[in-house]
Amino acid sequence: MKESIYKSYDELPLFLNAETISGLLGISSTTGYELMQKKIFLC
């Protein structure tokens, strides 16, 4: 798994896109898009 370029939550961008999420979680960008559509993620 690739290491994240972010070392703390404070370094994360204010808005996350599917590519950023997939890189942070080590998942595919398709799964990142699917995760973003989940109601629990939008809270």
Backbone as CSV, one residue per row, in Angstrom:
resi,resn,N_x,N_y,N_z,CA_x,CA_y,CA_z,C_x,C_y,C_z
1,MET,0.846,-1.177,0.000,0.000,0.000,0.000,0.893,1.243,0.000
2,LYS,0.500,2.218,-0.789,1.242,3.467,-0.888,1.022,4.331,0.345
3,GLU,2.088,4.948,0.845,1.986,5.816,2.012,1.356,7.147,1.627
4,SER,0.520,7.659,2.498,-0.172,8.922,2.254,0.800,10.096,2.329
5,ILE,0.532,11.123,1.534,1.356,12.331,1.590,0.965,13.204,2.768
6,TYR,-0.200,12.907,3.376,-0.683,13.674,4.527,-0.244,12.977,5.808
7,LYS,0.325,13.737,6.711,0.821,13.166,7.961,-0.161,13.356,9.119
8,SER,-1.144,14.256,8.975,-2.150,14.454,10.012,-3.443,14.932,9.354
9,TYR,-4.524,14.858,10.113,-5.812,15.312,9.589,-5.804,16.805,9.284
10,ASP,-4.998,17.553,9.989,-4.911,19.004,9.772,-4.373,19.353,8.392
11,GLU,-3.642,18.447,7.766,-3.061,18.700,6.450,-4.015,18.375,5.307
12,LEU,-5.127,17.712,5.605,-6.077,17.342,4.558,-6.735,18.577,3.963
13,PRO,-7.065,18.531,2.668,-7.795,19.645,2.070,-9.190,19.752,2.688
14,LEU,-9.777,20.928,2.610,-11.097,21.153,3.183,-12.155,20.274,2.511
15,PHE,-12.062,20.131,1.194,-12.978,19.279,0.442,-12.193,18.130,-0.155
16,LEU,-12.745,16.927,-0.043,-12.089,15.728,-0.561,-12.803,15.247,-1.816
17,ASN,-12.032,14.864,-2.817,-12.618,14.262,-4.009,-12.357,12.751,-3.971
18,ALA,-12.927,12.029,-4.912,-12.825,10.568,-4.911,-11.374,10.102,-5.032
19,GLU,-10.566,10.813,-5.798,-9.170,10.411,-5.960,-8.399,10.567,-4.651
20,THR,-8.649,11.658,-3.936,-7.988,11.874,-2.648,-8.430,10.820,-1.642
21,ILE,-9.714,10.562,-1.588,-10.246,9.562,-0.666,-9.676,8.180,-0.972
22,SER,-9.642,7.823,-2.244,-9.127,6.508,-2.603,-7.642,6.377,-2.255
23,GLY,-6.882,7.450,-2.424,-5.477,7.410,-2.046,-5.275,7.299,-0.554
24,LEU,-6.089,8.003,0.218,-5.986,7.957,1.674,-6.357,6.595,2.234
25,LEU,-7.383,5.986,1.657,-7.887,4.718,2.186,-7.274,3.496,1.508
26,GLY,-6.526,3.707,0.426,-5.934,2.578,-0.293,-6.961,1.759,-1.040
27,ILE,-7.958,2.432,-1.621,-9.015,1.778,-2.382,-9.001,2.327,-3.808
28,SER,-9.746,1.701,-4.697,-9.818,2.185,-6.069,-10.636,3.467,-6.131
29,SER,-10.438,4.241,-7.194,-11.216,5.478,-7.330,-12.696,5.169,-7.523
30,THR,-13.017,4.040,-8.155,-14.417,3.640,-8.306,-15.055,3.417,-6.942
31,THR,-14.348,2.734,-6.061,-14.850,2.512,-4.704,-14.944,3.835,-3.951
32,GLY,-14.016,4.748,-4.215,-14.076,6.076,-3.611,-15.350,6.808,-4.006
33,TYR,-15.705,6.730,-5.301,-16.953,7.357,-5.755,-18.158,6.702,-5.102
34,GLU,-18.148,5.366,-5.014,-19.259,4.661,-4.387,-19.386,5.037,-2.913
35,LEU,-18.273,5.146,-2.217,-18.284,5.525,-0.809,-18.856,6.924,-0.623
36,MET,-18.520,7.839,-1.530,-19.008,9.215,-1.416,-20.522,9.298,-1.576
37,GLN,-21.132,8.302,-2.208,-22.581,8.309,-2.417,-23.347,7.755,-1.227
38,LYS,-22.646,7.146,-0.281,-23.299,6.580,0.897,-23.793,7.694,1.809
39,LYS,-24.987,7.530,2.342,-25.590,8.547,3.187,-24.728,8.817,4.429
40,ILE,-24.147,7.801,5.007,-23.338,7.959,6.217,-22.111,8.836,5.930
41,PHE,-21.588,8.783,4.711,-20.410,9.569,4.348,-20.762,11.047,4.206
42,LEU,-21.969,11.343,3.821,-22.390,12.713,3.568,-22.739,13.481,4.837
43,CYS,-22.819,12.807,5.955,-23.197,13.461,7.217,-22.163,14.439,7.701
